[in-house]
Amino acid sequence: MIGLRRIKKFFRREDGGALAELAILMPFLALMLAAVCEIGRFFQNYTTLSKATRTASRYLSNHALNHVEIGRANNLAYCGKLVCGVSDPPIVNGLLATNICIETTGSPKVETVTVRIPRDTSPCNPTAGAAAATPYVFRPIFDIGALLDNPTISMAVPIAPRTTMYYMID
């Protein structure tokens, strides 16, 4: 009789319930944390690149369109300065100077200036003196596809902001 009571009491105990629930929920919590971190990093990179294209476009809209000023605008979008040194890092990890495309519209008088980071390898406007640009692809820290055991899910997508401004010089 005493043995039967001990067995019933043993099966009625709830001491490890919270630990078991935590063990079940931990993978989902880790996945949600990784997803939130990556989405935050993605929007931070997009916002930084968007501000860089805006700054470069604003600079070119008020300066002459020659190779020196176009190079300075490219530097503004790349490292945030008019002149980038060897030790100056890009504004976003993985950004290259070839990711920036500078275009103009209007002929013979220039009407607008566009600074963009292309989504694909589309050629830039040759009148602005730039070659074909390469896309900037976001580099995630966490591989969410590997966490979900699905390699088709990836946050390594191109970030392609663009800014167009009226050219103010006659």
C-alpha positions, -999 to +999 in steps of 0.1 A: +000+000+000+028+024+009+046+017-024+014+024-044+010+058-027+046+067-035+041+058-072+009+079-074+026+108-057+056+105-081+033+107-112+014+137-098+045+159-093+049+189-115+084+200-107+099+197-142+070+211-162+084+246-167+118+231-178+101+209-203+080+238-217+112+259-220+129+231-239+100+229-263+098+266-269+135+274-271+141+267-308+111+289-317+124+317-295+159+315-310+144+316-345+123+346-337+153+364-322+174+357-352+146+369-376+141+401-357+178+409-356+182+402-394+152+423-403+165+452-381+200+449-398+183+449-432+164+481-426+194+497-410+215+490-442+186+501-464+182+534-445+220+541-446+222+534-483+191+555-490+206+585-471+239+580-489+222+582-524+202+612-512+234+630-501+252+622-533+223+633-554+219+665-535+256+672-539+255+666-577+223+687-582+243+718-570+277+711-587+290+709-622+287+675-639+324+668-646+345+638-637+358+653-605+324+662-591+309+628-601+338+611-584+332+631-552+295+622-553+304+586-557+327+589-527+299+605-507+277+575-514+305+550-508+323+562-476+304+594-466+332+618-475+342+638-505+376+621-507+378+585-495+412+573-482+425+538-482+416+535-445+381+549-449+356+520-446+324+519-467+292+531-450+278+496-451+299+464-449+304+448-483+296+480-503+319+487-532+324+518-552+312+499-583+278+494-566+269+531-572+253+543-604+251+580-613+227+590-641+214+621-657+183+628-678+176+655-703+193+665-735+211+688-743+203+705-709+205+682-679+172+681-660+177+656-632+205+637-615+199+602-601+221+583-578+211+546-573+223+512-564+209+489-590+190+457-583+207+439-612+237+445-635+219+471-656+242+496-673+245+531-659+239+563-679+271+567-700+267+605-702+274+607-664+308+590-670+300+559-650+304+523-661+279+495-654+272+491-617+269+458-597+241+452-572+246+454-535+234+422-518+226+422-481+248+398-461+228+383-432+246+371-401+221+343-393+212+319-420+175+316-413+171+291-441+195+267-424+177+272-391+145+262-408+162+234-428+150+252-460+178+266-482+154+285-504+146+310-475+173+336-475+176+372-465+205+377-489+185+400-512+196+431-532+191+465-516+184+490-543+177+526-531+176+555-556+173+592-553+165+616-582+168+654-578+164+683-602+197+697-616+199+733-603+228+747-624+219+763-657 
